[in-house]
Amino acid sequence: MSPEAVSGLSRTGARVERLPLARYTTLGVGGESEVWFVSTQEQLAEAMEQPYRILGGGSNLVIADGGVPERVLRLSGPFAERDLEPDPQLSEGAEIVTGWVGGGVPLPGLVRALQKLGLSNLEGTVGIPGQVGGSVWMNAGTRFGEMFGGLHTIEIATPGGVKQVTPDDLNWGYRQSGIPRNHIVTRVRLKLRRSTPGEVQANMDAADQARKGQPKNKTPGCAFKNPTLPDGHKVSAGKLIDEAGLKGTRVGNAMIASEHANFIVNLGGATAADVHALLEVIRARVGVPMELEYELWPERPELTQAPVAEAR
């Protein structure tokens, strides 16, 4: 534990513990690391004084079996609260802007709350098991919608202090926000459209129906981004992996899902090493360069870069 931490508390009162990170990931793998639970900007600034990583809902992430050497930050307290009341100074007509929603707020619960209020723009993210901060950082979404479709203001903690930006300030796009890796999304204001609970639910049902073929086992989500072919057409990564005959391929207790080939699942007791090995198998067999959608902790450039694979 860091010298600053005394009896589990840092000098600013952040709770600090050494914990297995597997409990915080949707895949259920990851070794022990030093975890900081931060609930104020002061605590966050202290935690960021040394090398750190931010861990939200733990989806889209594979953490090594030995953990990571850096501090792992978890947003708690006010950073995990939400204010969905329309801001009268920023809202107009059918478009509303909410109060602040913390980066540590679970996205599934937020989407359900917006449905009950009849507020639209984020229902396309239904089923994504992350937290708001991480979902904004990677612009999580589906073909039915993405996080940047419902953002007004983003508050970001940087090594130099806290700043607020709008989507127009960022070079965001498919599965990326333009926010640097060492910056933390602490809060956002949402930009939403007044609708009805029934209409929003119908949109959620359509998005959810498209996900019915996804696996039920523990998984980080989609392994690879859908690649763009030389002719400019985007192709399904899952279709390419399936055509390579890899569905059901297993290493240890990790398996390429039989339901959808772009998912790797934990059958129970899988290790990060098992998952890494499956990623290597996919990249060696699929004859199209693909970019990994997972975050790997620590980084492994040989897996995250997208070299041209050998043709089958």
C-alpha positions in Angstrom: 0.0 0.0 0.0 1.2 3.5 -0.8 3.1 5.5 1.9 0.2 8.0 1.9 -2.3 5.4 3.0 -2.6 5.0 6.8 -5.0 2.4 8.2 -6.8 2.1 4.9 -7.2 5.9 4.5 -5.2 8.4 2.4 -4.3 11.8 3.8 -7.5 13.3 2.2 -9.7 10.4 3.4 -9.9 8.2 0.4 -10.4 4.5 1.3 -7.4 2.5 0.0 -7.4 -1.4 -0.1 -5.5 -4.1 -1.9 -8.2 -6.1 -3.6 -8.7 -8.6 -6.5 -9.8 -6.7 -9.5 -11.7 -9.7 -10.9 -14.7 -8.7 -8.6 -15.0 -5.4 -10.5 -15.0 -6.8 -14.1 -17.7 -8.3 -16.2 -15.3 -11.0 -17.3 -14.4 -12.0 -13.8 -10.6 -12.1 -14.2 -7.9 -9.8 -12.8 -5.3 -10.0 -10.0 -4.8 -8.0 -6.9 -4.0 -4.3 -7.0 -4.2 -1.2 -4.8 -7.7 0.3 -5.1 -8.6 3.9 -4.2 -12.3 4.7 -3.6 -12.5 8.5 -4.2 -15.6 10.6 -3.5 -14.3 14.2 -3.8 -12.2 16.2 -6.2 -9.6 16.6 -3.4 -9.3 12.8 -3.0 -9.2 12.4 -6.8 -6.4 14.9 -7.1 -4.4 13.1 -4.4 -4.9 9.7 -6.1 -3.7 11.1 -9.4 -0.4 12.2 -7.9 1.1 8.8 -8.7 0.5 6.5 -11.8 -3.1 5.4 -11.9 -5.9 3.8 -13.8 -9.6 4.4 -13.6 -11.9 1.3 -13.2 -15.6 1.8 -13.8 -18.1 -1.0 -14.5 -15.3 -3.3 -15.7 -16.8 -4.1 -19.1 -14.7 -4.0 -22.2 -11.7 -4.8 -20.0 -9.3 -7.7 -19.5 -7.0 -7.3 -16.5 -3.8 -9.5 -16.2 -3.7 -12.3 -13.6 -1.0 -10.4 -11.8 -3.0 -7.2 -11.6 -1.4 -3.8 -12.4 1.3 -1.9 -10.6 -0.6 1.4 -10.7 -3.2 2.7 -8.4 -6.7 1.7 -9.5 -9.3 4.5 -8.9 -13.0 3.9 -8.3 -15.5 6.8 -8.3 -17.8 6.7 -5.3 -20.0 9.0 -3.2 -21.2 12.1 -5.1 -19.3 10.8 -8.2 -21.8 7.9 -8.2 -25.0 10.0 -7.8 -27.3 11.4 -10.5 -29.6 14.5 -10.9 -32.0 14.0 -13.7 -34.0 17.2 -13.1 -34.2 19.5 -16.2 -32.0 22.6 -15.8 -34.4 25.4 -16.6 -31.6 27.7 -17.8 -30.3 25.1 -20.4 -33.6 23.3 -21.3 -35.9 24.5 -24.1 -39.0 23.0 -25.5 -38.7 19.3 -26.1 -35.0 19.3 -25.5 -33.9 19.2 -21.9 -30.5 19.3 -20.2 -30.2 17.5 -16.9 -28.3 18.2 -13.7 -25.0 16.5 -13.2 -24.7 12.7 -13.5 -21.6 11.1 -11.9 -19.1 9.1 -13.8 -19.5 6.3 -11.3 -23.3 5.9 -12.0 -24.1 2.5 -13.5 -25.3 2.9 -17.1 -28.1 0.2 -17.0 -29.8 1.9 -14.0 -29.5 5.3 -15.7 -31.1 4.0 -18.9 -34.0 2.5 -16.9 -34.6 5.7 -15.0 -34.7 7.8 -18.2 -37.2 5.4 -19.7 -39.5 5.8 -16.7 -39.3 9.6 -17.1 -40.0 9.4 -20.8 -36.6 10.9 -21.8 -35.0 9.8 -25.0 -31.5 9.8 -26.6 -29.7 7.1 -24.6 -32.0 4.1 -25.0 -29.8 2.7 -27.7 -27.2 1.9 -25.0 -29.5 -0.5 -23.3 -27.7 -3.7 -22.1 -24.3 -2.1 -21.9 -23.0 -3.0 -18.4 -20.6 -0.1 -17.8 -20.6 3.1 -15.8 -21.2 6.5 -17.2 -17.6 7.7 -17.1 -16.1 4.8 -18.9 -19.0 4.6 -21.4 -18.4 8.3 -22.3 -14.7 7.8 -22.5 -15.1 5.0 -25.1 -18.3 6.4 -26.6 -20.0 3.1 -25.9 -23.1 2.2 -27.9 -24.8 0.0 -30.3 -26.1 0.5 -33.9 -29.2 1.9 -32.2 -27.3 4.8 -30.5 -24.2 5.8 -28.6 -23.3 7.9 -25.5 -22.4 11.0 -27.5 -26.0 11.1 -28.8 -27.1 12.2 -25.3 -24.3 14.5 -24.0 -24.4 18.2 -23.3 -21.4 18.8 -21.0 -18.5 16.6 -19.9 -16.5 17.3 -16.7 -13.0 15.8 -16.9 -10.3 15.5 -14.2 -6.8 15.9 -15.7 -3.4 15.8 -14.1 -3.5 19.6 -14.4 -7.0 20.1 -12.8 -10.7 19.9 -13.6 -12.2 21.2 -16.9 -15.5 21.1 -18.6 -16.0 20.5 -22.3 -18.8 19.9 -24.8 -18.9 17.1 -27.5 -18.0 19.8 -30.1 -14.7 20.3 -28.3 -13.7 16.7 -28.8 -12.7 14.6 -31.8 -15.1 11.8 -31.0 -16.3 9.0 -33.3 -17.0 5.3 -33.4 -16.0 3.8 -30.0 -13.8 6.7 -29.1 -14.3 10.1 -27.4 -11.1 11.9 -28.1 -10.5 12.2 -24.3 -6.9 11.3 -23.4 -6.2 8.0 -21.6 -5.0 9.7 -18.4 -8.1 11.9 -18.0 -11.1 10.9 -16.0 -14.8 11.6 -16.8 -16.1 12.6 -13.4 -19.6 14.0 -14.3 -21.8 14.8 -17.3 -24.9 16.7 -18.1 -27.2 14.9 -20.4 -29.0 16.4 -23.5 -32.3 14.5 -23.9 -35.5 14.7 -25.8 -38.9 14.7 -24.1 -40.8 11.6 -25.2 -43.1 9.1 -23.4 -42.2 6.0 -21.3 -43.9 3.8 -23.9 -42.0 5.2 -26.9 -38.6 5.0 -25.1 -39.4 1.4 -24.0 -40.3 0.5 -27.6 -36.9 1.8 -28.7 -35.2 -0.1 -25.9 -37.0 -3.3 -26.8 -35.8 -3.0 -30.5 -32.2 -2.5 -29.3 -32.5 -5.3 -26.8 -34.0 -7.7 -29.4 -30.9 -7.3 -31.5 -28.8 -8.4 -28.6 -30.7 -11.7 -27.9 -28.1 -13.8 -29.6 -25.3 -12.6 -27.3 -23.9 -15.0 -24.7 -25.1 -15.2 -21.1 -21.7 -16.2 -19.6 -19.4 -13.6 -18.1 -17.8 -11.6 -20.9 -16.1 -8.2 -21.4 -18.4 -7.6 -24.5 -17.3 -7.5 -28.1 -13.6 -8.4 -28.6 -12.9 -6.6 -31.9 -14.2 -3.4 -33.6 -16.0 -4.0 -36.9 -13.2 -3.5 -39.4 -13.4 -1.4 -42.6 -12.4 -3.2 -45.8 -10.1 -1.5 -48.4 -13.2 -0.8 -50.5 -14.6 1.3 -47.6 -17.3 -1.1 -46.5 -17.5 -2.0 -42.8 -17.9 -5.7 -42.0 -19.0 -7.6 -38.9 -16.0 -8.8 -36.8 -18.2 -11.6 -35.5 -19.0 -12.8 -39.0 -15.3 -12.9 -39.9 -14.4 -14.9 -36.8 -17.4 -17.3 -37.5 -16.3 -17.8 -41.1 -12.8 -18.7 -39.8 -14.5 -21.6 -38.0 -13.6 -20.4 -34.5 -16.9 -20.5 -32.7 -16.5 -22.7 -29.6 -12.7 -22.6 -29.7 -11.5 -23.0 -26.1 -8.3 -22.2 -24.2 -8.5 -23.3 -20.5 -11.9 -22.0 -19.3 -12.2 -19.2 -21.8 -14.1 -19.8 -25.0 -15.1 -18.0 -28.2 -18.9 -18.0 -27.7 -21.0 -20.3 -29.7 -23.8 -17.7 -29.7 -21.7 -14.9 -31.2 -18.2 -15.3 -32.4 -17.1 -11.7 -31.4 -17.5 -12.6 -27.7 -15.1 -14.4 -25.4 -16.7 -15.9 -22.3 -15.6 -17.1 -19.0 -16.9 -20.6 -18.4 -15.8 -20.5 -14.8 -12.3 -20.1 -13.5 -10.8 -18.6 -16.7 -7.6 -16.6 -16.5 -6.5 -13.5 -18.4 -3.8 -15.7 -20.0 -6.6 -17.9 -21.5 -8.3 -14.9 -23.0 -5.0 -13.5 -24.4 -4.3 -16.9 -26.1 -7.8 -16.8 -27.7 -7.2 -13.3 -29.0 -3.9 -14.5 -30.6 -5.8 -17.5 -32.2 -8.4 -15.1 -33.7 -5.8 -12.7 -35.1 -3.8 -15.5 -36.6 -6.8 -17.1 -38.4 -8.9 -14.1 -39.6 -7.5 -12.7 -42.9 -8.5 -9.1 -42.2 -6.7 -6.7 -39.9 -8.9 -6.0 -36.9 -8.6 -3.6 -34.0 -9.2 -4.8 -30.5 -12.2 -3.3 -28.7 -11.1 -4.6 -25.3 -8.8 -2.6 -23.0 -5.9 -4.8 -21.8 -4.3 -4.0 -18.4 -1.3 -3.9 -18.7 -1.1 -3.0 -22.3 0.0 -5.6 -24.8 0.8 -3.9 -28.1 1.1 -7.2 -30.0 -2.6 -7.8 -29.3 -4.0 -4.2 -29.4 -2.5 -3.2 -32.7 -4.0 -4.3 -35.9 -1.4 -5.9 -38.2 -2.5 -7.7 -41.3 -3.2 -11.3 -40.4 -1.9 -14.2 -42.4 -4.5 -15.3 -45.0 -6.0 -18.7 -44.3 
